[in-house]
Amino acid sequence: MTLELSMARDASRLVDVDRGLVDRRIFYDPNIYQMELEQIFARAWLFMCHESQIPNPGDFFLNFMGEDRVIIVRNNEGGISVLVNSCRHRGNAVCRADEGHATSFMCTYHGWTYDLNGALVGVPGFKEVYHEELDRENWGLIRAAQVDEYKGFIFACMDPEAPGLYEYLGDAGRMGLSTLAERGAEMKLVPGVLKYVIPCNWKFAVDNVWDWYHASIAHASASMSGFNNSQRRALGQYPNEHLNFLGEYGHVLGGPRLTPETRASLKPATEKLQAGADETWRDRPEALAALGPIGVQSRGHTNVFPNLWVATDQLSLRVPKGPSSTEIWWFTILPQDRGPEIIESKRYRAAHTFGPAGMLEEEDGENWGQSTRGMVGAMSNRYPLHFAMALGHGEIIRDELSPPRIESRQPSEHAQLWHYRAWAEWMAAETWDDLRANHSRIPEGAM
């Protein structure tokens, strides 16, 4: 066993699932962070972009896999290449624009040029200074080992031994993506991705995806401002019924249940509400077929492990930028048949809700930053964090209606604890075969 793997396995012991305790070191230790890049981000399937962002050959979008910059590009054959944005000569970026159209990618340092599949096709001085001895076939851009899509959502994985995307997502991951994909006609990205940096560990931003305990406190000022009157009453109390769908490898869909009573209390759809508050999509046969009779009732949020939040009509990436910094990305996706007024209304709401000057994520981000700062003290570091809310009070329901789920009358931390359990298993696993064999299946009985 290598020293790095030994250290990763030691880090995995910092999560005590039985008692619901998590050691503070996993949120700030730079060595643990470097191991996360190796053990998790270099092996997991990661969201890259939506197919509507790169419809034509040469269209590209830039993203990250861990801290590796990557180019997602539609190649001339109509397929998708995911290329590490680093020249094989001196490591310089070969693409500087966040998105656009190109016929090739050229390094601005020495002019090495790569085609849309990453092959090295141009080397200045190939005859004069390399004497035609450079093996260009072996010096193309680094490529993702696997690229695939699910309902228009494009993912990539750097590990050739990982299972395929469909298997990786499992029932819970596929259900989570379907809660967005099945909202109407063909889905399309609203142009523009909101991006900003919060001084927090990436896991705090993920942890909050299923946190229905904080809203009445953390978002009190947003509620009092009246910016979101449709949710104002909900922020003052805990939603009454919750569904948590647990998936293998750490995926979770969790949050409030849309009962007939709560649905009846919602305002009827209007031109503006169709941009975000309309729930009639749940009546579509396609939605029922994809989500099932229980899944179609969920108003919860999904995290596709490790860092993709599937929200109401948005996606958010929590991009790690070091142990104490996370870049937040927000994508807004709507049915293609929405008119310009609806799109503009949703763009406005997205910017003012989760944008860099928005109400909710900035309130959360302040708390995450303070939480990250609270990890490093000599005294505070002796005491773990508490994730035991409702521990032992979550009965696993297994039937033909949905993936395994926990139903409750109040918020819990089953989703968060499932996430940290998975984190520990990813950190401990030496290979994908090891992870396949030893990751947690959905347990019987109570959690």
Summary of the structure (lengths in Angstrom):
residues: 447
radius of gyration: 22.5
end to end distance: 32.6
largest distance: 77.1
contacts: 1466
relative contact order: 0.16
helix: 34%
strand: 24%
